């Protein structure tokens, strides 16, 4: 294969005709394939079917004698706190076991912050004329949607190979007291698959924000979602913050949405004891407690944290081959042409692809018109504004391998066609 940039204008015109012919053949196949969201496949969900039968008809009593069918226990049953505190590497006093959605926990904490503030707030966030969040990008679109919903201004931060641009973050938070938080997916980031380096975590822990109520929203969604025998390691942010007198700065989140059942898992938030007590006081008005039967069901099914790790090996056996399909096709079809870049992640749920500048929306449109739905181009940036129009988030987990191969054939074709159109336009 010859790199497209080395082709003459005549060669590009000929190639464009050939690619358009291939594309027409794909359109005539009337495909309906979906790679738009990072959903677990049916095979993955089936791994947890036994959880539905993990409680006997008379087995609703937790270790401390609590009847899990009744009211009470705002922050989660004892054995659930023990299991998931190990997952986030915190003490049982530093965690709240919530409902089925970590996104819901994040939304609620920001909503309450807007109305009442957080621990250390001089006044509620909603009483400021303007507040801001930092948004390492490409990132998780639902984080950005929360900010838009509450009218919180976002500042895009470049994401480097070892994490976000800490020089810029340090300068911004040091000088601007209206910056109240930052979104982070620190392990196998969505979508790049980057894990923050020890140095980056150290620098986060040593931030000196102008806003005393600045919070790091540490969405550790993929903390156990490894795809290799040599998984990435992430330093414990809360421990590092304690060493630097910033105990209350991090709010750490996770869930079992992609471990057990996506719609019926367990979410959790971990933080300093002072933060946890503050959050619990606010939550006590909002709810009497989350689903304790579901918490007990998870504990009975997994047994302990080691049981979760063993379960994740089964997930890996299903989704790792799908990641191999995507990377293999990009290696063979795209890399030699010099028209896109990507990384092979060691875990997580996505592969991030960067096309030539100005081509991502065109690629997504071509795919959609031929029957393959991708995550809309641009949504991995605040306000869906990818100024270079190049990032595409590939979500390989949901389709069966046979469909994934077809979808990737079309995606590679569309990348080639959009790239040739770009080069000819230049």
PyMOL commands that set and color helices and strands:
alter all, ss='L'
color gray80, all
select helices_A, chain A and resi 4-6+9-27+42-46+49-53+78-88+92-94+102-116+125-127+141-150+166-175+198-205+237-243+273-286+292-302+305-333+335-337+360-369+382-384+401-425
alter helices_A, ss='H'
color red, helices_A
select strands_A, chain A and resi 33-35+95-97+132-137+153-160+163-164+179-184+215-219+250-255+267-270+340-342+351-355+372-374+391-394
alter strands_A, ss='S'
color yellow, strands_A
deselect
rebuild
show_as cartoon
